[in-house]
Amino acid sequence: MDERGLHRLIGTIIAPERLEDDCAIIPCGDLLMVASTDMLHETTDFPAGMTDWQVGWMAVAVTLSDVASMGAAPGQVLLAVGLDRPERLAGIMVGARDCCAAAGAELVGGDLDAHRELTLVSTGLGTVAPEHLVRRRGARPGDVIAVTGPLGEAQAALVGYDRHRKELLEPQPRTKEGEILGRAGVSAMMDISDGLALSLYDLLAVNDCGFSVDTGRLPLPAGVPEDEARELALYGGGDFELLFSAPPDVLPVPGVEAHVIGEVIPERVVLADGEPLERRGYLHEWTG
Protein backbone atom coordinates (compact mmCIF):
# COMPACT_ATOMS: atom_id res chain seq x y z
CA MET A 1 0.00 0.00 0.00
CA ASP A 2 1.31 3.45 -0.89
CA GLU A 3 0.31 6.86 0.41
CA ARG A 4 -2.02 7.59 -2.49
CA GLY A 5 -3.88 4.38 -1.76
CA LEU A 6 -4.31 5.48 1.83
CA HIS A 7 -5.65 8.83 0.61
CA ARG A 8 -8.62 6.90 -0.77
CA LEU A 9 -9.31 5.56 2.72
CA ILE A 10 -9.22 9.08 4.14
CA GLY A 11 -11.71 10.06 1.42
CA THR A 12 -14.26 7.72 2.98
CA ILE A 13 -14.00 9.63 6.27
CA ILE A 14 -13.84 13.27 5.12
CA ALA A 15 -15.13 14.80 1.89
CA PRO A 16 -12.95 13.33 -0.90
CA GLU A 17 -12.82 16.64 -2.75
CA ARG A 18 -10.85 17.97 0.24
CA LEU A 19 -7.99 15.68 -0.85
CA GLU A 20 -7.73 16.82 -4.46
CA ASP A 21 -5.29 19.70 -3.97
CA ASP A 22 -1.93 20.51 -2.39
CA CYS A 23 -3.68 22.63 0.27
CA ALA A 24 -6.95 22.80 2.13
CA ILE A 25 -9.11 25.77 1.09
CA ILE A 26 -10.82 27.79 3.84
CA PRO A 27 -13.08 30.87 3.42
CA CYS A 28 -11.46 33.95 4.98
CA GLY A 29 -13.54 37.10 4.52
CA ASP A 30 -13.28 38.27 0.91
CA LEU A 31 -10.27 36.01 0.38
CA LEU A 32 -9.56 32.29 0.57
CA MET A 33 -7.02 30.86 2.98
CA VAL A 34 -4.99 27.87 1.84
CA ALA A 35 -3.31 25.62 4.41
CA SER A 36 -0.82 22.79 4.09
CA THR A 37 1.09 20.64 6.57
CA ASP A 38 4.08 18.36 6.00
CA MET A 39 5.88 15.87 8.25
CA LEU A 40 9.58 15.15 7.68
CA HIS A 41 11.70 12.50 9.43
CA GLU A 42 15.48 12.47 9.52
CA THR A 43 15.99 8.93 8.23
CA THR A 44 13.54 9.15 5.32
CA ASP A 45 13.50 12.82 4.30
CA PHE A 46 16.82 14.51 5.18
CA PRO A 47 19.78 13.39 3.04
CA ALA A 48 23.01 12.61 4.83
CA GLY A 49 25.28 15.58 5.36
CA MET A 50 22.59 18.22 5.80
CA THR A 51 23.28 20.99 8.27
CA ASP A 52 20.67 21.85 10.88
CA TRP A 53 20.11 25.13 9.02
CA GLN A 54 19.33 23.19 5.84
CA VAL A 55 16.97 20.89 7.75
CA GLY A 56 14.99 23.89 8.95
CA TRP A 57 15.02 25.46 5.50
CA MET A 58 13.74 22.27 3.83
CA ALA A 59 10.95 21.74 6.37
CA VAL A 60 9.53 25.15 5.50
CA ALA A 61 10.24 24.95 1.76
CA VAL A 62 8.15 21.83 1.22
CA THR A 63 5.10 23.47 2.78
CA LEU A 64 5.48 26.84 1.06
CA SER A 65 5.78 24.98 -2.24
CA ASP A 66 2.25 23.66 -1.66
CA VAL A 67 1.00 27.18 -0.92
CA ALA A 68 2.62 28.39 -4.15
CA SER A 69 0.86 25.69 -6.17
CA MET A 70 -2.53 27.22 -5.31
CA GLY A 71 -1.60 30.65 -6.67
CA ALA A 72 -1.62 32.03 -3.12
CA ALA A 73 0.55 34.62 -1.43
CA PRO A 74 2.51 33.00 1.44
CA GLY A 75 1.62 34.23 4.90
CA GLN A 76 2.48 32.40 8.11
CA VAL A 77 4.33 29.20 8.99
CA LEU A 78 4.13 27.12 12.18
CA LEU A 79 6.90 24.61 12.88
CA ALA A 80 6.63 21.72 15.31
CA VAL A 81 10.00 20.16 16.18
CA GLY A 82 10.39 16.69 17.64
CA LEU A 83 13.97 17.23 18.79
CA ASP A 84 16.54 14.47 19.28
CA ARG A 85 19.34 16.74 20.61
CA PRO A 86 18.82 20.21 22.12
CA GLU A 87 21.92 21.69 20.49
CA ARG A 88 20.31 21.30 17.06
CA LEU A 89 17.37 23.61 17.72
CA ALA A 90 18.99 26.99 17.02
CA GLY A 91 20.25 25.99 13.58
CA ILE A 92 16.91 24.45 12.62
CA MET A 93 14.94 27.52 13.67
CA VAL A 94 17.27 29.95 11.90
CA GLY A 95 17.01 27.90 8.69
CA ALA A 96 13.22 27.86 8.96
CA ARG A 97 13.12 31.61 9.58
CA ASP A 98 15.44 32.32 6.65
CA CYS A 99 13.35 30.24 4.24
CA CYS A 100 10.23 32.10 5.37
CA ALA A 101 11.93 35.44 4.85
CA ALA A 102 13.16 34.49 1.36
CA ALA A 103 9.66 33.44 0.34
CA GLY A 104 7.83 36.41 1.85
CA ALA A 105 6.33 34.46 4.75
CA GLU A 106 6.70 34.76 8.54
CA LEU A 107 7.58 32.08 11.08
CA VAL A 108 5.06 32.70 13.87
CA GLY A 109 5.22 29.74 16.28
CA GLY A 110 4.83 26.00 16.62
CA ASP A 111 5.58 23.28 19.15
CA LEU A 112 8.58 21.52 20.68
CA ASP A 113 9.08 18.14 22.31
CA ALA A 114 11.61 15.31 22.61
CA HIS A 115 11.85 12.58 19.97
CA ARG A 116 14.27 9.74 19.39
CA GLU A 117 14.36 10.66 15.69
CA LEU A 118 14.39 14.27 14.54
CA THR A 119 10.89 14.98 13.18
CA LEU A 120 9.63 18.31 11.85
CA VAL A 121 6.03 19.21 11.05
CA SER A 122 5.53 22.48 9.18
CA THR A 123 2.18 24.15 8.58
CA GLY A 124 1.94 26.91 6.01
CA LEU A 125 -0.88 29.41 5.42
CA GLY A 126 -1.48 31.66 2.45
CA THR A 127 -4.25 33.83 1.03
CA VAL A 128 -5.61 34.31 -2.46
CA ALA A 129 -8.53 36.07 -4.12
CA PRO A 130 -11.13 33.50 -5.25
CA GLU A 131 -10.70 34.46 -8.91
CA HIS A 132 -6.95 33.75 -8.73
CA LEU A 133 -7.11 30.41 -6.90
CA VAL A 134 -5.62 27.57 -8.96
CA ARG A 135 -6.52 23.95 -8.27
CA ARG A 136 -5.37 20.66 -9.72
CA ARG A 137 -8.75 20.33 -11.41
CA GLY A 138 -9.30 22.66 -14.35
CA ALA A 139 -7.09 21.46 -17.22
CA ARG A 140 -8.75 21.50 -20.64
CA PRO A 141 -7.85 19.81 -23.95
CA GLY A 142 -5.76 22.19 -26.01
CA ASP A 143 -4.00 23.68 -22.99
CA VAL A 144 -0.22 23.51 -22.94
CA ILE A 145 1.62 21.76 -20.09
CA ALA A 146 4.58 23.61 -18.59
CA VAL A 147 7.00 23.57 -15.65
CA THR A 148 8.84 26.40 -13.92
CA GLY A 149 12.37 25.02 -13.99
CA PRO A 150 14.76 22.10 -14.52
CA LEU A 151 13.60 18.68 -13.39
CA GLY A 152 15.64 15.89 -11.82
CA GLU A 153 18.31 18.05 -10.18
CA ALA A 154 17.65 16.83 -6.62
CA GLN A 155 17.66 13.21 -7.72
CA ALA A 156 20.83 13.84 -9.70
CA ALA A 157 22.54 14.94 -6.49
CA LEU A 158 21.34 11.80 -4.71
CA VAL A 159 22.95 9.58 -7.35
CA GLY A 160 26.28 11.39 -7.21
CA TYR A 161 26.16 14.55 -9.34
CA ASP A 162 27.42 16.89 -6.64
CA ARG A 163 26.98 20.04 -8.72
CA HIS A 164 23.26 19.75 -7.90
CA ARG A 165 23.69 19.30 -4.15
CA LYS A 166 22.39 22.81 -3.38
CA GLU A 167 19.16 22.06 -5.26
CA LEU A 168 18.74 18.90 -3.17
CA LEU A 169 19.51 20.41 0.24
CA GLU A 170 18.10 23.93 -0.18
CA PRO A 171 15.01 23.62 -2.43
CA GLN A 172 13.47 26.90 -3.55
CA PRO A 173 9.69 27.11 -3.24
CA ARG A 174 8.29 28.93 -6.28
CA THR A 175 6.09 31.28 -4.27
CA LYS A 176 6.56 34.31 -6.51
CA GLU A 177 5.96 32.27 -9.65
CA GLY A 178 2.87 30.58 -8.20
CA GLU A 179 1.24 33.89 -7.35
CA ILE A 180 2.04 35.36 -10.77
CA LEU A 181 0.71 32.28 -12.59
CA GLY A 182 -2.52 32.39 -10.59
CA ARG A 183 -3.09 36.00 -11.60
CA ALA A 184 -2.22 35.16 -15.22
CA GLY A 185 -5.06 32.64 -15.49
CA VAL A 186 -3.45 29.20 -15.66
CA SER A 187 -6.05 26.43 -15.61
CA ALA A 188 -4.52 23.85 -13.23
CA MET A 189 -1.38 23.64 -11.11
CA MET A 190 0.47 21.55 -8.52
CA ASP A 191 4.00 21.20 -7.23
CA ILE A 192 6.04 18.23 -8.39
CA SER A 193 8.00 17.26 -5.30
CA ASP A 194 7.23 13.56 -5.93
CA GLY A 195 8.38 13.60 -9.55
CA LEU A 196 6.86 14.62 -12.88
CA ALA A 197 5.34 11.25 -13.79
CA LEU A 198 3.47 10.82 -10.51
CA SER A 199 2.33 14.44 -10.65
CA LEU A 200 0.85 13.95 -14.11
CA TYR A 201 -1.07 10.94 -12.80
CA ASP A 202 -2.27 13.03 -9.85
CA LEU A 203 -3.65 15.56 -12.34
CA LEU A 204 -5.21 12.73 -14.35
CA ALA A 205 -7.08 11.55 -11.24
CA VAL A 206 -9.02 14.82 -10.89
CA ASN A 207 -9.43 15.97 -14.51
CA ASP A 208 -11.62 14.69 -17.33
CA CYS A 209 -8.76 14.80 -19.82
CA GLY A 210 -5.24 13.47 -20.30
CA PHE A 211 -1.67 14.69 -20.56
CA SER A 212 0.91 14.14 -23.28
CA VAL A 213 4.52 15.22 -22.82
CA ASP A 214 7.43 15.38 -25.24
CA THR A 215 10.53 14.20 -23.36
CA GLY A 216 12.70 16.11 -25.82
CA ARG A 217 11.32 19.33 -24.35
CA LEU A 218 11.99 18.53 -20.69
CA PRO A 219 14.40 20.94 -18.97
CA LEU A 220 17.09 18.50 -17.83
CA PRO A 221 19.70 18.61 -15.05
CA ALA A 222 22.98 19.98 -16.34
CA GLY A 223 26.07 17.78 -16.43
CA VAL A 224 24.17 14.47 -16.64
CA PRO A 225 24.20 12.21 -19.74
CA GLU A 226 21.01 12.83 -21.71
CA ASP A 227 19.35 9.43 -21.30
CA GLU A 228 20.00 9.38 -17.56
CA ALA A 229 18.96 13.01 -17.23
CA ARG A 230 15.64 12.30 -18.92
CA GLU A 231 14.98 9.41 -16.53
CA LEU A 232 15.76 11.64 -13.55
CA ALA A 233 13.53 14.40 -14.91
CA LEU A 234 10.56 12.05 -15.31
CA TYR A 235 10.80 10.11 -12.06
CA GLY A 236 13.06 11.94 -9.60
CA GLY A 237 11.57 13.65 -6.54
CA GLY A 238 12.53 16.67 -4.50
CA ASP A 239 12.48 19.37 -7.19
CA PHE A 240 9.62 21.60 -5.90
CA GLU A 241 9.02 23.13 -9.30
CA LEU A 242 5.45 23.93 -10.38
CA LEU A 243 3.62 21.90 -13.03
CA PHE A 244 0.73 23.72 -14.68
CA SER A 245 -1.60 23.79 -17.66
CA ALA A 246 -2.71 26.96 -19.41
CA PRO A 247 -4.36 28.16 -22.60
CA PRO A 248 -1.57 28.69 -25.14
CA ASP A 249 -2.15 32.45 -25.31
CA VAL A 250 -1.42 32.85 -21.57
CA LEU A 251 2.29 32.18 -22.16
CA PRO A 252 4.78 33.71 -21.89
CA VAL A 253 4.04 35.12 -18.43
CA PRO A 254 6.32 38.03 -17.44
CA GLY A 255 8.33 37.15 -14.34
CA VAL A 256 8.06 33.38 -14.77
CA GLU A 257 10.55 31.11 -16.52
CA ALA A 258 8.22 28.51 -18.02
CA HIS A 259 9.19 25.49 -20.10
CA VAL A 260 6.39 24.05 -22.26
CA ILE A 261 6.69 20.26 -22.21
CA GLY A 262 3.46 19.03 -23.79
CA GLU A 263 -0.27 19.46 -24.13
CA VAL A 264 -3.56 18.46 -22.56
CA ILE A 265 -5.43 15.89 -24.66
CA PRO A 266 -9.05 14.62 -24.65
CA GLU A 267 -8.14 10.98 -23.85
CA ARG A 268 -7.73 10.22 -20.13
CA VAL A 269 -4.19 8.84 -20.36
CA VAL A 270 -0.67 10.02 -19.53
CA LEU A 271 1.69 9.75 -22.50
CA ALA A 272 5.38 10.41 -23.05
CA ASP A 273 6.44 10.60 -26.70
CA GLY A 274 3.12 9.02 -27.66
CA GLU A 275 3.46 5.97 -25.38
CA PRO A 276 1.92 5.34 -21.92
CA LEU A 277 4.14 6.82 -19.20
CA GLU A 278 5.06 4.51 -16.34
CA ARG A 279 3.43 5.58 -13.08
CA ARG A 280 6.30 5.79 -10.61
CA GLY A 281 8.22 8.31 -8.54
CA TYR A 282 8.71 9.14 -4.87
CA LEU A 283 6.08 7.37 -2.73
CA HIS A 284 5.85 6.47 0.94
CA GLU A 285 4.97 2.77 1.06
CA TRP A 286 3.91 0.22 3.66
CA THR A 287 4.56 -3.50 3.34
CA GLY A 288 3.22 -6.52 5.17
Secondary structure, 3 states (H helix, E strand, C coil): CEHHHHHHHHCCCCCHHHHCCCCEEEEECCEEEEEEEEEEEHHHHCCCCCCHHHHHHHHHHHHHHHHHHCCCEEEEEEEEEEECCHHHHHHHHHHHHHHHHHHCCEEEEEEEEECCCCEEEEEEEEEECHHHCCCCCCCCCCCEEEECCCCCHHHHHHCCCHHHHHHHHCCCCCHHHHHHHHHHCCCEEEECCCCHHHHHHHHHHHCCCEEEECHHHCCCCCCCCHHHHHHHHHHCCCCCCEEEEECHHHCCCCCCCCEEEEEEECCCCEEECCEECCCCCCCCECCC
